[in-house]
Amino acid sequence: MPVKLNLDKLDLQIIQEMMLTAEISYADLGKKLFVSGGTIHVRIKKLQEAGIVMGTKLNVDLKQLGYDVIAFIGIYLEKSSLYDQVAKELQKIPQIVRLNYTTGNYSIFAEIVCKDINQLRFVLHDELQKIKGIERTETFISLDESFNRNVQVYNG
């Protein structure tokens, strides 16, 4: 169970800096924030134990790896009470990279990354259609991603 932390200025600065450059060493981050690398290490460990920091990610240009199709799928459920069951099944589809339970027209909004249109068709036709509880879907293909960024947690 995550520990509830009261975040101070240093915690927010650490989070902000690591969201910008996760590969920065604790020593270099400490120098930048005028504290020791050991202090950074202890703070990161506390943030991880509290469930605030959940690892680091490598930012990759998916197009260069051959993933040419990004799409968003609005999913209508037969009943909203089926969300947990449907979400569990959707998590088994590796091309779905993000899933949100939403208000508005759709019960679920998913982001999907595929190598090509044929793979997208396979996921839509063969994978999604067999999940019980999905009434219908609406697909939006992304033509371009203008930007992708983290929220700014510290502005100092």
N, C-alpha and C positions, 0 to 999 in steps of 0.2 A: 504494500500500500504506500503510495507516494506521501512524502512528508510535506506539510504545508510550510512554505518559506515566506518570510517577509523580505522582499528583494530590496536591496539598497542601490545607490548610484553605481557602485563598482560592479555589482551583479549585472545591472542593465548594460553597462559599458562593455563588460566581457561578452555578454550575449550579442550585442550589436556588432562588435568587432569580429567575433567568430562567424556570424552570419555573413559578413562580407568576405572573410578569408579564413575558412575553417582549418587550413593547413598551417596556420601561423603557430610557431612553437610557444609554449607557455612562457619561456624566458623572454622571447621577443615581445609577446603581448604584455608581460609584466613591465618591461622597459617602457613600452608605449603608454601604459596606464600608471606608471610610477609606483609599482609594487613589485614584490619578488615573484619569480616563476613559481615558487612553492605556494604562494598565496593564490595564484591563478589556478594551480592544480587542485588545491583544497576547495576553492569556490566551484570549479567545474564539477568536481566529484559531488558536492552538495546539490548542485543544480541537476545533475543526473539522478541522484537518489530521490529528489523531489519530483522527477518526471518532467521537468521543464526542458532540459536538454536531453534529446533522445538520439544521440549519435550524431555523426556527420555524414554528409552526402557529397559525392563527386558530381560536379556539374558537367554534363556531357552534351555535345552537339549530336542529337539523335539522327539528324539527316545524314551526317557523315558516316554513321554506322548502318545506314540503309533503311532507316525508319522514315518513310516519306509521307505517311498519312497520320494526322492527328485529327480526332473527331470527338464530338461531345454527343452524348446520347441522353435524351430525356426519356425517362422510363415511367410509364403509367402502371400502377399496381391495381390488381383487382380489388384489394382492400389494403388500406394503409397499415393495418395490423400485421401484414405479411412482410413488413420491411426487414426485420431481423433475419428471417428465413431466406429471403431473396438476396440480401446483402451477403450472407454467408456463401451462397452459391456464386454470386458475382465475383467474390474474392478469389475463387478458384480459376478465373479466367485471367491468365497472366498479362494480356494486352490491356486490361483495365488498370490504369495507374492511379486513379483518384475516384472516390465515390462519396457523394454527399446526399444526405436526406434533406429534402428541400420543401419549402412552401411554394405555392403557386400552381402552375399547370401540372408539373411533374412531381411524382413522389420522390424520385431519385434522379440525380444528374451525375453522369459518369464521364470521365475523360478516358479516351482509349488511344493507344499508340500502336500503329501497325506498319509492317514493312511495305505493304502495297494495298491497292483496292481489293485484290482477291482475298487477302487476309482479313480485311475489314468485313467483306461480304461473308466470309466463313464465320467470323465471330457473331455478326448480326443474325445470320440465317441459321447456322448450325448450333451455336452455343447459347445465345440469348433465348431463342425460341423454345428451347426445351426446359427452361426454368419455370416451374409452376409458380403462379402468382403474378407473373408479368402479363398485363393485359395487352399493351402495345408499346412501341417505342417510336421516337422521332430522332433522327440523326442529323447532326450539323457537322460538316467537314470544315476544318480550319484551313484557310488559304494562306495565312501568315500569322506568326506570333510577333507582335510589335515589341513587347517587353514582358519580362517575367522577373519579379523581384520579391524580396521579403518585406514585411512591414518594418518600419523603423521603430525600435523599442526605446532607444535613447537618443536624445537630440541635444547633446551638450558639448 
